[in-house]
Amino acid sequence: MAAPSPAYQVVKNIIYKRTPDLKLDTDYRVKTHIPMASKAWIPHRW
């Protein structure tokens, strides 16, 4: 899998600097939705 291009990183940094709420929202989604999806897809062991 190819690494993200430097231009993509620059654009992402600009977007994050201009809209910190977007980064917070993204972090929130990563921290909540991914674990929830993992719990839904991975069989419970207890």
N, C-alpha and C positions, 0 to 999 in steps of 0.2 A: 504494500500500500504506500502510495507516494505521500511524502510529507506536505503539509500545507505550504503554499508558496509564500515568500516574504511579503508580497503585495497583500495577500489575504491577511497576514498578521498585522500589517500596518493599518489596513482598513478596519480590522476588528478593534485595534487599539483606539483608533479615532472614534469609532462608534461608542466604545465603552467610555471614553473620556467625555464625549458630548452627552451621552445619556447613561449616567451611572445607574439609573433605575432599571435599564435594560439588563445590565450586568447582574444587578441584584435579583431581578426576576429570573434570569437564566440560572444563576446559582441556586435560587430557591427551587426551580423546577428540577435541577439535577439532584439536589439533596432530598427531594420529596418524591418525585415521580419515578425515578429510577429504582430507589429502594422498594417502592410500592409495586412496581412492575416485577421486580425480582421476587418479591414475596408471592406474587400472583403466579409466576411461572415456575418457580422452584418449589418442589414438593416439601411440605413441612416435615421435619424429622422428629417433632415432639407430639 
